[in-house]
C-alpha cells in the first residue's frame, strides 16, 4: 500500500511541476498576447438538417415523378458504363489486355494503368466528337437557346455517326439486330434506332478487338513454341518455357517499336 501511494505521489509531481513552470514562465517582449480559455460566446458550427419523408402518392403525377426519379438515378449509376461502351474505350482496353497476356506479363503494367492509357487514348480519338456535342448541344442549352429534348437530339447525332462509321464497311451486325427486333431492312442511318445501333456497335467492337488480339498473339506463340521445343530437346522438362521465352518476346517487342506500331494501327482503325 505504501509503495502504491509513493508511486501516485511521484506521478502527481511529474504532472504538476510542468504546469506550474509554464504558468509562471515569462515570454519575451513583443510576443503576441494570447489566451488558452475558450470563448463562451463563440457559436458552434451549424450542421444542416436533412429530412426525407415517404408518403403515399396522392395523384398520378406523384407516381410518374417517383418513376422518373428512379430512372434518373439508375441512369446516373450506369452512365459511365454506357459512355465507355459507346466510345473507342472497349476496343482499346481489350487490345491492351491482349498485349499484356501475349507478352506473358502478370503484374506489369497493372490493370489500372492499362485502363488509364485506354481512357486517355479514348479522349484523344473521341475529341472531335465530344467537341461537336459541346458546340451543338451543351453550349446552346446552357445559354438557353435550345431545350433539353433538342439538346439530347443534337448530342445523339455525333455519337450515332461515330458508331455507324465504324460499322459502315461491315453492317452485318446492324442487320442482325434489326432482324432480331423484327424491323424492316434500313436504307439509311436514320432508319436504325439508337438502341439497336449501340448493341451492334458493342458486338462489332468485340469482334474487331479479338481479331486484333489474335494477330498480336501469333508471333509470340511462335516464340513460345520454339523455346519449348529447344527445352524439350535438351531434356529440361521441369523448366517452364514461359520464363525463358518472356525476355525474348520483350526484346522483340521493343526492337520493332511495338507500342508505336500498336497505337498507330489502333488510331488508323478508327479513321
C-alpha positions as CSV (number, residue, x, y, z in Angstrom):
1,X,0.0,0.0,0.0
2,X,2.8,2.4,0.8
3,X,4.6,1.6,-2.4
4,X,1.4,2.4,-4.4
5,X,1.0,5.6,-2.5
6,X,4.6,6.7,-3.3
7,X,4.1,5.9,-6.9
8,X,0.9,8.1,-7.1
9,X,2.7,11.0,-5.4
10,X,5.7,10.7,-7.8
11,X,3.5,10.8,-10.9
12,X,1.4,13.6,-9.5
13,X,4.6,15.7,-9.0
14,X,5.7,14.9,-12.6
15,X,2.4,16.1,-13.9
16,X,2.0,19.1,-11.7
17,X,5.5,20.7,-11.9
18,X,5.5,21.4,-15.7
19,X,2.1,23.1,-15.3
20,X,3.5,25.4,-12.6
21,X,6.6,26.1,-14.6
22,X,4.8,27.0,-17.8
23,X,2.2,29.1,-15.9
24,X,4.9,31.2,-14.3
25,X,7.1,31.4,-17.4
26,X,7.6,34.9,-18.8
27,X,7.6,35.4,-22.6
28,X,9.9,37.8,-24.4
29,X,8.9,41.3,-25.1
30,X,7.0,41.8,-28.4
31,X,5.3,38.4,-28.2
32,X,1.7,38.4,-29.3
33,X,-0.6,38.0,-26.3
34,X,-2.9,35.1,-26.2
35,X,-5.1,33.0,-24.0
36,X,-5.9,29.4,-23.5
37,X,-9.5,29.7,-22.3
38,X,-12.4,29.1,-24.8
39,X,-14.7,31.9,-25.9
40,X,-18.1,31.2,-24.3
41,X,-19.8,33.5,-26.9
42,X,-18.5,31.5,-29.9
43,X,-21.2,29.8,-31.9
44,X,-20.7,26.2,-32.7
45,X,-20.6,25.1,-36.4
46,X,-24.1,24.7,-37.8
47,X,-24.9,21.3,-39.4
48,X,-27.7,21.3,-41.9
49,X,-30.7,19.1,-41.1
50,X,-31.8,16.8,-43.9
51,X,-35.2,15.4,-43.8
52,X,-36.5,12.6,-46.1
53,X,-40.2,11.9,-45.9
54,X,-42.0,9.0,-47.6
55,X,-45.7,9.2,-48.2
56,X,-48.3,7.6,-50.4
57,X,-48.8,9.2,-53.8
58,X,-52.0,11.3,-54.0
59,X,-52.1,11.8,-57.8
60,X,-50.8,10.1,-60.9
61,X,-48.3,12.9,-61.3
62,X,-46.7,11.9,-58.0
63,X,-46.4,8.3,-59.2
64,X,-44.9,9.5,-62.5
65,X,-42.4,11.7,-60.7
66,X,-41.3,8.8,-58.5
67,X,-40.7,6.6,-61.5
68,X,-38.8,9.4,-63.3
69,X,-36.6,9.9,-60.2
70,X,-35.9,6.1,-60.1
71,X,-35.0,6.0,-63.8
72,X,-32.8,9.1,-63.4
73,X,-30.8,7.6,-60.5
74,X,-30.4,4.4,-62.4
75,X,-29.1,6.2,-65.5
76,X,-26.6,8.1,-63.4
77,X,-25.3,4.9,-61.9
78,X,-24.8,3.2,-65.3
79,X,-23.9,6.3,-67.3
80,X,-20.1,5.6,-67.1
81,X,-20.5,2.1,-68.5
82,X,-22.8,3.3,-71.3
83,X,-20.3,6.0,-72.3
84,X,-17.4,3.6,-72.3
85,X,-19.3,1.1,-74.4
86,X,-20.3,3.8,-76.9
87,X,-16.7,5.0,-77.5
88,X,-13.4,3.6,-78.6
89,X,-12.6,2.5,-75.0
90,X,-13.9,-1.0,-75.5
91,X,-11.6,-1.9,-78.3
92,X,-8.6,-0.2,-76.8
93,X,-8.9,-1.8,-73.4
94,X,-9.4,-5.3,-74.8
95,X,-6.4,-5.0,-77.2
96,X,-4.1,-3.7,-74.4
97,X,-5.1,-6.6,-72.2
98,X,-4.3,-9.0,-75.1
99,X,-0.8,-7.5,-75.4
100,X,-0.2,-8.0,-71.7
101,X,-1.2,-11.6,-71.9
102,X,0.7,-12.3,-75.1
103,X,3.9,-11.0,-73.5
104,X,3.3,-13.3,-70.5
105,X,3.3,-10.3,-68.2
106,X,1.4,-10.9,-64.9
107,X,1.7,-7.6,-63.0
108,X,3.4,-5.1,-65.3
109,X,1.8,-2.9,-66.4
110,X,-1.1,-3.1,-63.8
111,X,-4.7,-3.3,-65.0
112,X,-5.4,0.2,-63.6
113,X,-2.5,1.6,-65.8
114,X,-3.9,-0.1,-68.9
115,X,-7.3,1.3,-68.2
116,X,-5.9,4.7,-67.7
117,X,-4.0,4.5,-71.0
118,X,-7.1,3.3,-72.8
119,X,-9.1,6.2,-71.2
120,X,-6.8,9.0,-72.3
121,X,-6.4,7.4,-75.8
122,X,-10.2,7.4,-76.0
123,X,-10.3,11.1,-75.2
124,X,-7.8,11.7,-78.0
125,X,-9.8,9.7,-80.5
126,X,-13.2,10.9,-79.4
127,X,-12.2,14.6,-79.0
128,X,-13.7,15.8,-82.3
129,X,-17.0,14.0,-81.5
130,X,-17.0,15.5,-78.0
131,X,-16.3,18.9,-79.4
132,X,-19.3,18.7,-81.7
133,X,-21.5,17.6,-78.8
134,X,-20.3,20.6,-76.7
135,X,-20.8,23.1,-79.5
136,X,-24.1,21.9,-80.8
137,X,-25.7,20.6,-77.6
138,X,-24.3,21.7,-74.3
139,X,-23.3,25.2,-75.1
140,X,-26.6,26.2,-76.7
141,X,-28.6,24.6,-73.9
142,X,-26.5,26.4,-71.2
143,X,-27.2,29.7,-73.0
144,X,-30.9,29.0,-73.1
145,X,-31.1,28.8,-76.9
146,X,-32.5,25.2,-77.1
147,X,-34.4,22.9,-74.8
148,X,-33.4,19.6,-73.2
149,X,-35.0,17.4,-75.9
150,X,-33.3,19.3,-78.7
151,X,-30.0,19.2,-76.8
152,X,-30.4,15.4,-76.5
153,X,-31.0,15.0,-80.2
154,X,-28.0,17.2,-81.0
155,X,-25.8,15.2,-78.7
156,X,-27.1,12.0,-80.1
157,X,-26.2,12.8,-83.7
158,X,-22.3,12.8,-83.4
159,X,-22.3,9.6,-81.3
160,X,-24.6,7.8,-83.8
161,X,-22.4,8.9,-86.7
162,X,-19.2,7.7,-84.9
163,X,-20.7,4.3,-84.2
164,X,-22.1,3.9,-87.6
165,X,-18.9,5.0,-89.3
166,X,-17.0,2.1,-87.5
167,X,-19.6,-0.4,-88.9
168,X,-20.0,1.2,-92.3
169,X,-17.8,-1.3,-94.2
170,X,-19.5,-4.3,-92.5
171,X,-23.0,-3.5,-91.3
172,X,-23.8,-7.2,-90.7
173,X,-24.3,-6.7,-87.0
174,X,-26.9,-3.9,-87.7
175,X,-28.9,-6.2,-90.0
176,X,-28.7,-9.0,-87.3
177,X,-30.2,-6.8,-84.6
178,X,-32.7,-5.3,-86.9
179,X,-33.9,-8.8,-87.8
180,X,-33.9,-9.9,-84.2
181,X,-36.2,-6.9,-83.4
182,X,-38.4,-7.8,-86.5
183,X,-37.8,-4.4,-88.0
184,X,-37.6,-3.7,-91.8
185,X,-34.2,-3.5,-93.5
186,X,-32.8,0.0,-93.0
187,X,-31.9,2.1,-96.0
188,X,-30.2,4.9,-94.2
189,X,-28.7,5.6,-90.8
190,X,-31.9,7.4,-89.8
191,X,-33.8,4.2,-90.1
192,X,-31.7,2.5,-87.4
193,X,-32.9,3.1,-83.8
194,X,-30.3,4.2,-81.3
195,X,-30.6,1.1,-79.0
196,X,-30.0,-1.2,-81.9
197,X,-27.1,0.8,-83.1
198,X,-25.5,0.7,-79.7
199,X,-25.9,-3.1,-79.4
200,X,-24.5,-3.6,-82.9
201,X,-21.6,-1.3,-82.1
202,X,-20.7,-3.3,-79.0
203,X,-20.7,-6.6,-80.9
204,X,-18.7,-5.1,-83.7
205,X,-16.0,-3.7,-81.3
206,X,-15.7,-7.0,-79.5
207,X,-15.2,-8.8,-82.9
208,X,-12.6,-6.3,-84.1
209,X,-10.7,-6.3,-80.7
210,X,-10.5,-10.1,-80.7
211,X,-9.3,-10.2,-84.3
212,X,-6.5,-7.7,-83.4
213,X,-5.7,-9.9,-80.4
214,X,-5.3,-13.0,-82.5
215,X,-2.8,-11.3,-84.8
216,X,-0.9,-10.0,-81.8
217,X,-0.7,-13.5,-80.3
218,X,0.7,-15.3,-83.3
219,X,4.3,-14.1,-83.3
220,X,4.6,-14.6,-79.5
221,X,3.1,-18.1,-79.7
222,X,5.8,-18.9,-82.3
223,X,8.5,-17.8,-79.9
224,X,6.9,-19.9,-77.1
225,X,6.8,-23.0,-79.4
226,X,10.4,-22.6,-80.4
227,X,11.6,-22.1,-76.8
228,X,9.5,-25.1,-75.7
229,X,10.9,-27.4,-78.4
230,X,14.5,-26.4,-77.6
231,X,14.0,-27.1,-73.9
232,X,12.4,-30.5,-74.7
233,X,15.3,-31.4,-77.0
234,X,17.8,-30.5,-74.2
235,X,15.8,-32.6,-71.6
236,X,14.8,-29.6,-69.5
237,X,11.3,-30.7,-69.0
238,X,10.8,-29.2,-65.5
239,X,11.9,-25.7,-66.6
240,X,8.8,-23.5,-67.5
241,X,9.2,-22.3,-71.1
242,X,7.5,-19.0,-70.2
243,X,10.3,-17.9,-68.0
244,X,12.8,-18.4,-70.9
245,X,10.6,-17.0,-73.7
246,X,9.4,-13.9,-71.9
247,X,12.8,-12.0,-72.3
248,X,12.9,-12.8,-76.0
249,X,9.4,-11.6,-76.5
250,X,10.1,-8.4,-74.7
251,X,13.3,-7.9,-76.8
252,X,11.3,-8.4,-80.0
253,X,8.5,-6.1,-78.9
254,X,11.0,-3.3,-78.0
255,X,13.1,-3.7,-81.2
256,X,10.1,-3.4,-83.5
257,X,8.7,-0.4,-81.5
258,X,5.7,-2.4,-80.5
259,X,3.9,0.3,-78.7
260,X,4.3,2.8,-81.5
261,X,3.1,0.3,-84.1
262,X,0.2,-0.8,-81.9
263,X,-1.1,2.7,-81.2
264,X,-0.6,3.8,-84.8
265,X,-2.6,0.9,-86.1
266,X,-5.3,1.4,-83.5
267,X,-5.7,5.0,-84.4
268,X,-5.9,4.1,-88.1
269,X,-8.6,1.5,-87.4
270,X,-10.9,4.3,-86.1
271,X,-10.3,6.7,-89.0
